[in-house]
Structure formats: structure tokens, C-alpha cells
Amino acid sequence: MSEKTILVVPGKKLTVPRLLKRGLQILAAVAITSGVALAILIGSGLLVPRGRLSQGWDVWVSFINRTDILATMVLTALVTVLFVYWQRDHERGK
């Protein structure tokens, strides 16, 4: 038996399985983390003499394609999401 929860998207509230919602939260956290890394690498690439936008992009692509980096981002997001839900359940007394 799969428990359902509410997923809020712009203009709608959807009823989805908990596992799907947590998976989407993990995916969003990984996407935000990689976006921040992109901004940092492009910004730092533009600050060096003769820096180019494509130079920062190339560094980011080589960085983000490393399996250890991706695994670390996914593991961090997974642990964070599970911890937040575990803590919330204990505060409610479940």
C-alpha cells in the first residue's frame, strides 16, 4: 500500500505517491546544486584575465560529468530529504 501526498506545482495540487515526491525533491536539489556550481565556475572564469564564457562552461561540463561529483550531490540530497521527513515525523509524534 503506497501512501499518497500532495505535490504543489504552479496552479495545481497533485496527489502523488510519497516516493515520487521525494524523488522529485532530490532531483530538484541536484539541479539547483549543479546550477549554483555553473554560476560559480562561469563567474570565476570571467574574472581571470582572458577569461571567456565558454571556458567556464567547459570546466563545468567536465566537473559535472564526474561520477563522484554526481554521486556526492545525489547522496547529499537524499540524506537531507530523508532527514527532514524523519525529523518532521518525530515532531508530530508518529
Summary of the structure (lengths in Angstrom):
residues: 94
radius of gyration: 18.0
end to end distance: 17.9
largest distance: 59.4
contacts: 222
relative contact order: 0.11
helix: 72%
strand: 13%
